[in-house]
Amino acid sequence: MNNILRSDTVIKIVSVLVAIVLWAYVIGEQNPFVEHTFRDVPIQFNNLEDIDYALVEDESSFKINVRVKTRRSYLAKLTKDMINAEVNMRGRIEGENLLPITIILPEQAELVSVNPTEIMVTLEPIIERQIPVTVRVHGEPADGFAIMEPIIKPAEAILNGPKSIVETIKSAFISVDVSGRSEDVKGDFLLRVTDEKSSESKKITYKPEIVEALVPIVKKVDVEIEPNIIGKPNEGYTISGVVINPSMISVTGDEDVISNLQKIRTETINLNDVKEDVHKEVKVILPTGVELVTGEKDIINITVRIGKIEQHTLNTIKEVNFINLIEGYEVSADPVDISVSLKGLKQDLNRIKEEDINVHADLKGLQEGTHEVKLSISIPDNVTLGDFYPKHINIEIKRGEEI
């Protein structure tokens, strides 16, 4: 009886083993193990926040290839996101660090290979830095209006991040559009932080992220600059021209003051005894209650051109223009052969023509008869009269019907 029982047990065990083998064979044939390489698996940097250093490189730049082995049916479900590639940053030091990569897979998958198996990273100190916040104004206010110095709160931004990146930051600014505005622009504006290439970095943090700003918009007037020139050039020299840059500036202030403001004078420019051009940077003298609008400078560049005075003699025959002749009388006189000496700049003298010279005689109070009258000369304003000859001529005044 015992032999029979033993025989049945053996048969059952063998049957189970055969069934297992057959099951494994069938499973292996229908759902075999396969290998697959997952490329560009990102690396997770654990405990980076626990050290006093920052990663110089961009975390997203580190990627590896992971080859796994799993059943074909499971491979269809396995994705790159289910593979964890990690490095431990705790205890790392400043500078270069060669770090082994740890791969964590789901239970149904087996690691075959990793490429690369370790990565080189660079760590540097985390620093904090303060820089001023500026306002970049875009657009133009309405006609007749201008912007004044913005008021910012807070006036500085605090940067935090890797030393090499924080030190490249050049600007912390907000952008405010004032196009067509005729009143103050006030609000909360997003802060931007950029380097010398106007690029923003995700490797740093900064605060605040929002800045409160007020951009005053004021009425303005454009006024001429009047150089305050004193003194005279050396004898034989004169002012040939004045160049003003800028020739106009924009100001604002009390309405009753700026509404009547036409010109603004500068500091004095002394020309005593000069023989050559004078170049000066002078300040404008603003009246009480008046100030420059934002962007205007209080320094004006003045160039006073100095030219040498020359003399030129013009000989011409001219008809004399008689004035104040008694009504009913006529005057008899020959054209006068006159010599006129003129002084001025060479270029002005060269432009003088005979028709620019006029000869006059005043006959006021003169009665019928022969008279010697005094001549006067009129010339263009840009030259001066040196002398002329003759200064007198003889004329005869008669009743109109007797001539």
C-alpha angles and dihedrals in degrees: 000000000000091000090054092051092048090050092052092049093051091049091051093049092048090048091053092049091049090049091051092049091048091048092049090048093050092045091047091052096046099035108022128177112266135182127227135177118224109204130208096015107178120236123234116217107214123202093008090135091057096065131071093237137083130218110252094201124067109263091221091059091072113086133153140189118243123194116201138181122218144135115294092240092054094045089066088061098040115098135181090252089063091061114085117203109186141177124192113231097185113119096013121144138222114281128022120357126185106213129192116228120232118207121204116192134180114268092254093060131070126207115242103171145337126213113225104015094198139020135213115230132179122222127194135176121280111234137185124222137177123219131174120260115232134192121234107202118206127196131009128279121240117292111286094023134098139184125252130204109305121238112225130192116223099019095200137049125215116221125200128186147077112348096234092053098040090053091056093059110111106168141037109181149150126218120229124185114212098170111154094350122149098177137050119295112221132170151097115295134192113251119229125197120198141169129232089283091054090248125141121224126217090199094078135060126208141183141252100032091187124048127197113223141176120198109191116219114202139176114262140189129203113227135184123250114236114197112223099225119181133175131029131265120252116290110283093030134090142178109276097180147331125232116199122191113215097016093191136031135192119239138174135195143106109011094226090052103045094041090068098034113118105158140015120209128219133221113285123284111203116211098177111148096346119153101183141042116300120218117192140169106212134174124241117243106228118204119238111282094023128106137172119260118241112286096028119113125217092218119092125192111223126187117187111196114217120200134184116252113237132187128229130181120212120195117197144147111242137181110236117238108221120204133188095024111167111258113260094028132099132203127226118206137141121236110273124240098220135182116206124192114206132189128203147092116327094243091052094047091051090058095054114111131189091254089059089067117079127185121207137184125192112220096181111151095004116136133200114307142057118319141174107226132192119244126219128195130217119199137171116288096242093067134049131226115249100178142311139204138248101030095184137037135186119245138175124223118202138165111273097247093049096060 
